[in-house]
């Protein structure tokens, strides 16, 4: 089993926190091919992908309120965002579902984008800036988790044990300090994502799950792309057999291969895909074919 097969299996068996990392990396590779300017050493994202601070441009390209969150302005921008996304995503999924994770990522990206455009328009910050990056969504996931379980213990390298709320508080303070220094629009989007994550959990505790809107849309799109074929009507003929006939009970023996697959899937759900041995990964890959 080679590295490519291993990555395919991780993507297939992983949750949305892993899939989003793959999607962001894929978008970054595409952007290098089409949008990287080797002469200037930077990206030149078109207005139909990045989010423009100019309302007249942004409102005519409503999809950019989401697409911007999958593109990054450099390798380190991508690397640190994906590292934090993996970290915060695993903590978030300790308490919430995969659909809630995806819903929060999407909705917080849209909300952060709206606040970004509105702030430039209201405060007259200029209309020549663009926004890219998943930071707003990542902040939403971090703050949502910290709001729900503020006293969760974290063990950080070189620092030691800290509470989740302390970690989240430091990140928020750093954004506030830098908001007037550089990348003002980006820090505004970060804080907007943080606010959305806080509001999301507070609403969830009252019984309102905003992520259901994303699940509803995805289900509708799935039904459109994969329409269910109507089951043809079948005429059923009843067999009026005598009631005294003796029926022989059937003993169903589970297939050995399927049993082994189930055991491996249980192991993945408990400890993650990385806990599998090389033999188990190869067996699962062959069985998937």
C-alpha positions, 0 to 999 in steps of 0.5 A, a space after each residue: 500500500 503506497 502513500 497515495 493509497 494511504 492518503 485516499 483511505 484517510 480521506 475516505 475514512 476521515 471526518 470533515 476536519 480532515 476533508 476540509 484540510 484536503 480541500 484547502 491544500 487542493 485549492 492552494 495547489 490549484 492557486 499556485 498553478 493559476 494565480 501565483 505571480 513568480 515575478 512578484 513572488 505573490 498571489 494575484 487572486 481574481 475577484 471571482 474567488 477572493 472576497 473583495 472589500 468593494 460591496 459592488 463587486 462582492 454582492 455581484 459575486 455572492 459565492 465569494 463569501 465562501 470560496 475565499 475561505 479555501 484559498 491562502 496567500 502563502 505556504 505558511 498562511 496555509 500551514 498554520 491555519 491547517 495546523 490550528 484547524 486540525 487541533 481545534 477540529 478534534 477538540 470540537 468533535 469531542 462534543 459535537 457532530 460532523 455535520 455541526 462542524 461543517 455547518 459552523 465552518 461554512 456559516 462562520 466563513 459567510 458571516 466573517 465575509 459579510 462583516 469584512 465587507 460591511 466594516 470597510 464600507 461603514 468605516 471607510 477603510 478603502 475598497 481595494 482590499 481582498 480577503 482569503 483564508 480560513 482563519 475566520 472559520 477556525 476562530 469560530 470553531 475554537 471559540 465555540 468549543 471554548 464557550 461550551 467547555 471553557 475549563 477543558 485542559 490542554 497540554 501545550 508544547 513548552 507551556 504546559 497545562 492551560 485551560 481552553 478558555 485561556 488559550 482562546 482568550 490569548 488568541 483573541 487579544 492578539 487579534 485585537 492588538 494587531 487590528 490597527 497595525 496590519 491586515 486590518 480586514 483579516 483581523 476583523 474577519 477573525 473577530 467576526 468568526 469568533 463572535 459567530 462561534 460564541 453565538 452558535 453555541 449559545 443558540 445551540 444550548 437553547 435548542 437552535 442549531 444553525 448548522 441544520 441549514 447547511 445540512 438541509 441545503 446539502 441534502 437537497 443538492 444531493 437529491 438533485 445530483 443523485 435522484 432516487 429512482 421510483 420503485 416499480 409497483 409489484 403485485 404481491 400474490 399471497 400464498 395461503 399455506 396451511 398454518 400447521 406447516 413447520 418452519 425451520 429457523 435460519 441461523 445467519 453466520 456473519 461473513 468472516 471478512 465483514 466481521 474483520 472490517 467491522 472490527 477495524 471500523 470500530 477501532 477507527 471510530 475509537 482511536 482514529 485511522 492512524 491507530 491502525 497497523 500496516 496490515 489493517 490498512 492494507 486489508 481495509 484498502 483491498 476490501 474497499 476495492 
